[in-house]
Amino acid sequence: MEYISTRNKNLNFGFKDVFLRGLAPDGGLFIPKKIKTYNESELNDLSTMSYVELATEIISNFCSPEIEKNKLNKLINKSYKNFTTKNVIQIKKIGDINLVELYHGPTLAFKDVAMQVIGNMYDELKVFSEKKINIVVATSGDTGSAAISALNDRKNINVFVLHPHNKISNIQRKIMTTIGSSNIYNIAIKGTFDDCQKIVKDMFSENSFREKINMSAVNSINWARIVCQVVYYFYSSFKFQNKKINFSVPTGNFGDIYAGYVAKKMGLPIKKLIVATNENDILQRVINSGEYKPSKVKPSLSPSMDVQVSSNFERLLFDVLNKDDKKVSNLMSNLLSKGSFKLSSEEVNIIKKDFCAEKTSDKETLEIIKNFSDKYNFILDPHTATAVGAAKKIKDDSETLILSTAHPYKFLETIKMATLKEIKIPSQLSNTLDKKEKYDILENKISDVKSYILERINEN
């Protein structure tokens, strides 16, 4: 498989390079030159597979020949052995809602589905055989803990996790800051997730610093994250006998729902991908009006979606602009210099063929959680609630699957506010939350973060 950059189609990379770098050297995002498309007969064959078999088939399209198929199968089996459900995800019918539960991994969030595989890919690709890898990752709450769980105690790998100080739930923070060993460094940045993400992307763009520390990334901009997430769209869709269905997805950085778009490009009969946002509704605005204009991040009850710069949207933009890398590059330059860009009505209509978007407010989120609890004695996390809210606003007779992205226990304060109920602590966290937290608070300055990383590396 060969990869190019959204900002330069002449750059060519293999999977290992894409996996390690995360971000293209020109600041663009990696995408494959060509995506495998399955016909109806092939889809029928895929529909009979277990989750691990299906994951092997889908992911092998994107990492061959660097990872042989039989080795990939063993790697995936190993990655999912500690999930609490046999086939990695669970699909539940609650009232008239179809929930796709993605949070049965070690840190109770959908990020585990990809991150556990990625952790083992570092071993398989032997990327640290010459010198130590330093992974730098920004998190809006769940990516950090998933990365730590997947990479904790790995030899020759350090992990630096940046999260926005006081802007994630207490449980999200505690999971991150209590499970790490000596190779894990948690950094609370005095700013927003967008600030954390900008620091990471800017460091990747500084080739001298990136090469000096042998830097790698596991954020959703990493293509490996996307391809692992593609699998559960296929698996859950097959349970509905290949009907054309909608997916409603809680969306912040656009990675998870972009995986659904890739699944559709691969032949999966998806009708619409519903972008569910909270008050940080940049994606709803661009899909409905064409204007991509980040505003100030508003703290919400669904903190993992408190994002105003949705990085993965650039990958969709590449297709919408008919793979015109120069136009993509110009629009991203406008975003940097002018703070916004505008798509034409024709370009917006192209997006609307596959996507629609709806916003769910904090007030609506609490009402949805309360109503679900009262009516079905079932607790939704606030991110899943936004997806339920968005789906109900779409007038469509098709079956809609709601991606349920996190266990409600991670958002105890919000659940209590909505339902006045206590939630039993999940077994995955029973020995975690009483441990001492370990993290450092830094100013929102790339220079401070770079100095911190260099100091820790030199200490080892």
N, C-alpha and C positions, 0 to 999 in steps of 0.2 A: 504494500500500500504506500502510495506517495502522497505527500501533503504539500499544500501551498499556504501562503499568507493571504488574509482578506485584503491586505494593502499592497501585495506584490505577488502576482501569479507566477512570476519567473523564479521565485525562491522555491527550491525543492528540498523536502526533508523526508526521512523515514520515520517510522513509529517511535523508535528509541529517542531520536532527537526531539520529537514533538512531546513525548512523555516527560523528558527531563526539563526542557526549557519552559513549557507551559505557554509562554508568550513568545511570539515571533520576534526576530531581531529588529524589525522595523516598527514594532509596537502593535502590529496586527495580531489576529488570532488565527490559529492553524485550522484548516479544514481539508478533508480528503479531496484529491483531484476527481475521484469518481466514487459514487456510493452504490453498493450492490442493491439491486431491486429484485424482490421475490415475486414470482408469479403465483397464481391461485393454487396450483398443484403443490408448489414448494411451501406455501403458507399452510396448507393442510398437513403436510408432513411435519412442519415445525410445531403445529398445534398439539401433537401427541407427545411432545417431549417434556421431561421434568424441567424444573427451573434451571438446574445446573447444566443439563444438556443444551437447553435453549441458549443460555448465556455463552456457552462454549461456541456454539454455532454463530451467534450474532457478533460477539466480540472478536472472533478469529478473523472476520472480514477486515478488521481495522488494524490488527497488530501482526499480521503475517508479512514477511517470513521471520521477523525477529523472535516471535514466540510460536513454537510449533503447536499444533492443535492438541496433541495428546498431553503436552506439558501444560498448556492452558487449562485443560480440563481438570488436571490434578490441582493446579493453582486455585481454580475457582472452588473446587470441592473443599480445599483447605480454608479458603476465605470465609465460607458460609457455615462451617462446622459449629460455630458458637451462637448461631441465630436460634431463637427459641421456637421457630416454626419450621417444619420440614422443607417447604418450598420457598423459604426466604421471605415471601410476602403472604398476606392473607386478604381475601376478598369477603366482605360481609354485606349483607342486605339489612339495613336499619331503616324500617319504615319504607319510604319510597326512594331512599338514597343508597347507592352502591359505593361502599367505601373500599378503597384499595389501601390497606395498612402497610406502610413501608418502614415501620419503626421497630422491628423485632430483632435488631442487631444490638451490639454491646452498649451503645450510647443512646439508644431509644430515638433515633432520628433516621430519616431516609438517606442521609449522607453515608451511613455505614455500608449501604448496598454497594456503592462504588469504592469507598475508601478502603475497605478490607481487601478488595482485589488489588487496588493500587499499592498497598503496603507490601503485598507479596510479589507484585511486578518489580518492585525495586530489587528484591532478592534475585528473581529470575533473570533480569537483565544485567545483573552484576555491575550496576552503575557505580558502585563505590570501591571497586577493586583497586583503583590507583590512589584515590584520595577521598577523604570524608565528604559526604554530601550534606549541605545545609539547606533544609527546606524552610521556606518562609511563607506563611499562609495568613490571610486575613479572614476573619470570621464574623458573621452577624449573630452567632450563637451556637450553631450546631456543627459547622465544618471543623472547627477547632478541636472539639472533643472527639469527633470521628477520626481526625488525623492522628491525634494523640493515641487513641486506642489502637489504631492500625500500625503505628510506627514506634510505640513505646518499647524501650529496651533493645531497639535494633542496633546492631553494631555498625559503626562508621556512618551513622545518620544523626544529625541534630535537627530538632524541629523548633522553630520560633513561631509562636502563634500570637497574632495581633488581634485584640478584640476592643470594641469601643467601651471605655470605662463608664460603668453605671448605666449602660444602655442595653444590657441583655438580662435575662431573668437570673435570679439568684442561683437556681438549680443549674441552669446552663453554665454559669461561671464555675460553680463548685465542681461539676463533673470535669471541667477542663483543668482546674487548678489543684485537684487532689489526686489524680491518677498518674501523673507523669513521674518518670524516674529522672536520672541525671542527664539524659539526652533531650529533655523537654524544657522549653523556656516559654512561659506565658507573659505577655506584655499587654497591659491595659493602656490604650492610647486615649488621651484627653481629647476626644473628638467623636465622630460618627463612624459607622462602617465604611462609608464612602472614603473617609480620610484614611482609614486603615488600608483599604484596597488601593488607593492612589499611591500610598507609600510603597506597597509591594510592587505595583506595576512600574513605578518610577525606578525602583532598584533594579528590576529586570531590564529596563531600558538603558541602564548604565552598564555597558558591556564590561568595563574594567572591573567594577565592583562585583558584578555577577560572576565573572570568571575567577576573581580573586578568592571568593568564598565557595566556589563550586555550587552555585545556588540552583535550587529546583523548586517547583510549585505544585500544590495539590488543590488549588482553588478550582471553582467551576469553569474557569477559563482553560483548564487542562483538558484536552480532548478525551483522555482516558476516563475522566469523570462522566462525560457526556455518553460515551458508548456503553458504559456499564448501566446507566440509567435507561437507555433505550430498551433494554431487555424487559423491564417490568411493564412497559407499554404493550409489547407483544404478548407476554404471558397473561396479563389481565384481560386483554382484548379477546384472546382465544377462548376465555371462559364464557364469552357472549356469542359464540358460534359465528365469528367473523361478520357479525352485523356491523353496519356503519354506526359508530358510537362517538360521543363527545368525551373529552377529558377536561375536568376543571382542576386547575393547578394553582396552589398558593405560590405567588411569584415575586421574587425580589431581584436576583441577578440574572434571570432569564435562562439559566442553565437547565433546570429540570424540565421546563416546558419546551425548550429547544430540542431536548432529547425526544420529546413526542413528535416534533416536526421532522426529525431525522427518521423516526420510525415510520411516519407517513410517507416520506420520500422513498423508503425501502419497500413500500407496497402495502403497509398495514392500512386497512380501510377505516381510517379515522375521519369523521366528518368535520368537527370543529375542535380546536384547542382553545379552551376558555381561560384567559389570563385573569386570575383573581388577584386584585391588589388591595392594600389597605389605604390609608390616607396618603401614603407616599405613592401617588398614582401616575408616575411618569409614563408607565407602559400603557395604561388606559388612555392617557392623553395622546400619545403618539399614534396609537392604533386607531383612535377615533378622529383625530384632527391632522395628523402628520407632523405635528410640532414636537420635536424632542428637546425639551428645555428643563434640565434639572433645577429644582428649587431646594429650599432648605429642608433637611430631613426632619420629619415630625415623629417624635417618640410615640409608639403605639403599643397596644396590647399583643400585637403579633410582631415582636421585635426582629425576628429573622428576616422579615420583609421590609424593614426600615432602610430602604435603599433608593437612591435617586439617580445613580449612574449604573444602569444594568448592562454590564460589560458584554454578555453573550448576545445582546441584541445586534451587535456588529456582524455576527455570523449570519443572521437572518437578512440583514441589510445587504450583504454580499449577493444573495440570491435575488432579492427584490430589485436590486440595481443591475440585474442581468450580468452578474459576475464582473462588473466594471470596477477593478481594483483601484484605479485612479480616482474614481468618483467616491468610493468608500473612504479612501485616504483623505480626500478634500473635505468630506463631511465631518470626519473625525477631527481634522485640523480646525474646522469651524467651531466644533464643540469646545475645543480647547481654547481657542482665541476669542470667540464671541459668546460662548456659553450656551449655544443652541444650534440646531439645524432644522430645516423644514423639508419634508417630503412632498412630492406632487400628489394630486388627487389620484392619478393613475397608479402611483407607487403604493399609496394607502389601500387602494382597491385590491392590489395584488396580495397585500398582507391579510386583508379581510376575507380572502378566499379560504384561508386556513385558520385564522385567529379571530376571536372577538374578546372583548375585555370589559370587566365590570369591577367597580370598587365596593368594598364592604367597610363601613365605618366601625369604630370601636363600639359604639352603642349597638349597632346591628350584630356585631360579633358576640357581645354579651347575651343578647336576646336569643341568638341561635344556640349558643351553648346551654342556656337555661331551658329553652324549649325542648332540645334534644334530651336533656337530663330528665325533665318532667314527663315527657311523652314516652320515651323509650328506655329510661334508666341507663343511658349510655352517655359517656363524657367525651366530648370533642376537645382537642386542643385548639387554641385560638387561630392558628394558621389554617387548619382544616376547616374551621368555621367560616373563614373568609371564602374558601372555595365553595362551601355549601351555599353561602349567600350569593356568590356570583352565579352559580348554576341556576338558582331559583329565579334570577332576574332575566335569564335567557329563555325566550319563548321558543321551545323546540321539543318535538315529540320523541326525539331519539333518546336511547339510553345514554345516561351520563355517568361516568365514573369519576368519583372524587378522590384525588390523591391525598391520603391522610399521612402527613409528613413527620409528625412527632407525637410521642406519648404525652398525654395531658399532664402527667406528673411534673414535667419540666416547667410547667407554668402554673404552679400551685396557687400563687396569689390571684391570678386571673380567674381560675376555676372557682376558688372560694368566693370571689366577688360576684360571680355569675350564679352559682348554685348553692352556696353556703355549705358545700359538702367537702369532706376530706377524701383524699385518694390514697389507697394503700401503696406503699413504696414498692416499686418493681424490684424483682430479685437482682437485676443487673446493678442496682445502686445500693443494695443493702449494706455493703461494706465500704462505701465510698464517702458518703456525705459527712461523716463525723471526722474525717481525716483533716489534718491541717492544710490550709490553702497555701499555695506558693505562686506568687506573681509579682511583677514589678510595674509601677505606674510611670509612664513617660509622657512628655509633652508631644503634641502633634507636629513633630519635626522629623523629617527623614534623616537629618544629620544625627539626631539623638539615637534613632533606631539603628542606624549603621554603626555608630560607635558602640552601642550596647552589644550588637551581634559580634563585632570584631573582638571586643573584650572577652566575651564568653568563649569564642573559638580559641583565642590565645591562651585561655586558662586550661584548656583540655590538652 
